[in-house]
């Protein structure tokens, strides 16, 4: 399954901000459930039929930021590396709002805090391997909010929207979130990205093309 493009759009910046504020309030209730909720999300992620099991699978992933109660992914990254996966994590380039990717071999040695206090690959990690997007088997992305049709809302900077628009991915894209981040519908614009699956601590949602 390839990454799906948008077909129609609607909503406004103020409506998006309302959704972001609602999610922010709900995140405050996560508290000590952050780790067990995250573990349940990861279990559901690995239950996906599209989760790669081929030799030397290659995955685009992200490092969840604990300060903002994102799904905690780094323990899973470490586990995947130990199991022989090739795991790529992004570095945010503030100057042009782009993402660069580094192949992670050791989460303790290869990462540093980036521009938004998110663990990111060091520059030398990014430079030691060339990225071939056509060889990626699964892309896993964060989001502030998603809706039942697969629309994704970020923090408003557009890093992932631009990346998903231009990267030649031939693989499914999975949005990882907690259940309270999934809405029946969210405002979206033509540049906003759409995912193929939404995975939370309670369920897996596959997005069909006809639902867009």
C-alpha positions as CSV (number, residue, x, y, z in Angstrom):
1,X,0.0,0.0,0.0
2,X,1.4,3.4,-1.0
3,X,1.0,6.7,0.8
4,X,-2.4,8.3,-0.1
5,X,-2.9,11.8,-1.3
6,X,-5.7,14.2,-0.2
7,X,-8.7,14.8,-2.4
8,X,-10.5,17.7,-0.7
9,X,-9.9,20.2,2.1
10,X,-11.6,22.5,4.6
11,X,-11.1,24.1,7.9
12,X,-9.2,27.1,9.3
13,X,-6.1,27.9,11.3
14,X,-8.3,28.9,14.3
15,X,-10.2,25.6,14.2
16,X,-6.9,23.7,14.1
17,X,-5.7,25.6,17.1
18,X,-8.8,24.7,19.0
19,X,-8.1,21.0,18.3
20,X,-4.5,21.4,19.4
21,X,-5.6,23.1,22.6
22,X,-8.1,20.3,23.3
23,X,-5.4,17.6,22.8
24,X,-3.0,19.6,25.0
25,X,-5.6,19.6,27.9
26,X,-6.3,15.9,27.5
27,X,-2.6,15.0,27.5
28,X,-2.3,16.4,31.1
29,X,-4.5,13.5,32.3
30,X,-2.1,10.9,30.9
31,X,0.4,11.2,33.8
32,X,1.8,7.9,35.0
33,X,-0.1,6.0,32.3
34,X,2.3,7.3,29.7
35,X,4.5,4.2,29.7
36,X,1.7,1.5,29.8
37,X,-0.4,3.4,27.2
38,X,2.7,3.6,25.0
39,X,3.4,-0.1,25.4
40,X,-0.1,-0.9,24.3
41,X,0.3,1.3,21.3
42,X,3.5,-0.5,20.3
43,X,1.8,-3.9,20.8
44,X,-1.0,-2.8,18.4
45,X,1.6,-1.4,16.0
46,X,3.3,-4.8,15.7
47,X,0.0,-6.5,15.2
48,X,-0.4,-4.8,11.8
49,X,-0.4,-7.1,8.9
50,X,1.9,-4.6,7.1
51,X,4.4,-4.5,9.9
52,X,7.5,-5.8,8.1
53,X,8.9,-9.2,8.8
54,X,11.2,-9.5,5.7
55,X,14.9,-9.9,6.2
56,X,16.5,-6.6,7.2
57,X,13.3,-4.5,7.3
58,X,13.8,-0.8,7.1
59,X,11.5,1.6,9.1
60,X,11.1,5.4,9.3
61,X,10.2,6.1,13.0
62,X,10.3,9.0,15.4
63,X,11.4,9.7,19.0
64,X,8.4,10.4,21.2
65,X,8.9,13.5,23.4
66,X,7.9,12.7,27.1
67,X,7.5,16.4,28.0
68,X,4.5,16.7,25.7
69,X,3.2,13.2,26.4
70,X,3.8,11.7,23.0
71,X,3.8,7.9,22.5
72,X,7.2,6.7,23.9
73,X,8.9,5.0,21.1
74,X,12.6,4.9,22.0
75,X,12.4,1.5,23.9
76,X,10.8,0.1,20.7
77,X,13.5,1.6,18.5
78,X,16.1,-0.1,20.7
79,X,14.2,-3.4,20.5
80,X,13.9,-3.2,16.7
81,X,17.6,-2.5,16.3
82,X,18.4,-5.6,18.4
83,X,16.1,-7.6,16.2
84,X,18.0,-6.6,13.1
85,X,15.7,-3.8,11.8
86,X,17.2,-0.7,10.1
87,X,15.6,2.2,12.0
88,X,15.8,5.7,10.7
89,X,15.0,8.7,12.9
90,X,14.5,12.3,11.8
91,X,16.4,15.5,12.5
92,X,14.4,18.8,12.2
93,X,16.2,21.4,10.1
94,X,14.7,24.6,11.3
95,X,16.1,26.8,8.6
96,X,14.0,25.3,5.8
97,X,11.5,23.2,8.0
98,X,12.7,19.9,6.5
99,X,13.7,16.5,7.9
100,X,16.9,14.7,7.5
101,X,17.2,11.0,8.5
102,X,19.9,9.1,10.3
103,X,20.2,5.3,10.6
104,X,20.3,4.6,14.3
105,X,22.7,1.9,15.6
106,X,22.7,2.8,19.3
107,X,20.1,5.2,20.9
108,X,22.5,6.2,23.7
109,X,25.4,7.1,21.3
110,X,23.7,8.3,18.2
111,X,21.1,10.7,19.5
112,X,21.2,14.2,21.0
113,X,18.5,16.8,21.9
114,X,17.4,18.7,18.9
115,X,15.8,22.1,18.3
116,X,12.6,21.1,20.1
117,X,14.2,19.1,22.8
118,X,13.4,15.9,20.9
119,X,16.1,13.2,20.7
120,X,17.5,13.4,17.1
121,X,20.4,11.9,15.2
122,X,23.7,13.7,15.4
123,X,25.0,15.2,12.2
124,X,27.7,12.5,11.9
125,X,25.1,9.8,12.2
126,X,23.1,11.4,9.3
127,X,26.2,11.6,7.2
128,X,27.4,8.1,7.6
129,X,24.5,6.5,5.6
130,X,22.7,7.5,2.5
131,X,18.9,7.3,2.6
132,X,17.0,5.4,-0.1
133,X,13.3,6.1,0.4
134,X,12.3,3.4,-2.1
135,X,13.7,0.8,0.2
136,X,11.7,1.8,3.3
137,X,9.1,-0.8,4.3
138,X,7.1,1.2,6.8
139,X,6.9,4.9,7.8
140,X,5.6,5.7,11.3
141,X,4.8,9.3,12.0
142,X,3.6,11.4,15.0
143,X,0.8,13.9,15.1
144,X,-1.1,16.1,17.4
145,X,-4.4,14.8,16.1
146,X,-5.9,12.4,13.5
147,X,-9.4,11.8,12.3
148,X,-11.2,8.7,11.3
149,X,-10.5,9.3,7.6
150,X,-6.7,9.4,8.2
151,X,-6.1,13.1,8.1
152,X,-3.2,14.2,10.3
153,X,-2.6,17.5,12.1
154,X,0.8,18.5,13.4
155,X,2.0,21.4,15.4
156,X,1.7,23.7,12.5
157,X,5.3,23.9,11.2
158,X,4.7,21.5,8.3
159,X,7.8,19.3,8.7
160,X,6.0,16.0,8.1
161,X,3.5,17.4,5.6
162,X,6.3,18.6,3.4
163,X,8.3,15.4,3.8
164,X,5.3,13.1,3.0
165,X,4.5,15.2,0.0
166,X,7.9,15.0,-1.7
167,X,9.5,11.8,-0.4
168,X,9.2,8.9,-2.9
169,X,7.7,6.4,-0.4
170,X,6.3,3.2,-1.7
171,X,5.2,1.9,1.7
172,X,2.3,2.3,4.2
173,X,2.3,5.3,6.5
174,X,1.1,4.8,10.1
175,X,0.0,7.5,12.4
176,X,0.9,6.7,16.1
177,X,-1.2,8.4,18.8
178,X,-3.3,7.9,21.9
179,X,-7.0,7.4,21.5
180,X,-7.9,10.9,22.8
181,X,-5.9,12.3,19.8
182,X,-8.3,10.7,17.3
183,X,-11.4,12.7,16.3
184,X,-14.4,11.9,14.1
185,X,-13.2,14.8,11.9
186,X,-10.5,17.5,12.1
187,X,-10.1,20.6,9.9
188,X,-7.5,20.0,7.1
189,X,-6.0,21.8,4.1
190,X,-4.7,20.5,0.8
191,X,-1.1,20.4,2.1
192,X,-2.0,18.3,5.2
193,X,-1.0,14.7,5.1
194,X,-3.1,11.5,5.2
195,X,-2.0,8.2,6.8
196,X,-2.9,4.6,5.8
197,X,-3.3,3.4,9.4
198,X,-3.9,5.0,12.8
199,X,-2.7,3.0,15.8
200,X,-3.6,3.8,19.4
201,X,-3.5,2.0,22.7
202,X,-7.0,0.6,22.1
203,X,-7.3,-0.1,18.4
204,X,-6.0,-0.2,14.8
205,X,-7.8,1.8,12.2
206,X,-7.1,1.1,8.5
207,X,-8.0,3.9,6.1
208,X,-9.6,2.9,2.9
209,X,-9.2,5.1,-0.2
210,X,-12.9,5.4,-0.5
211,X,-13.1,7.0,2.9
212,X,-11.1,10.1,1.9
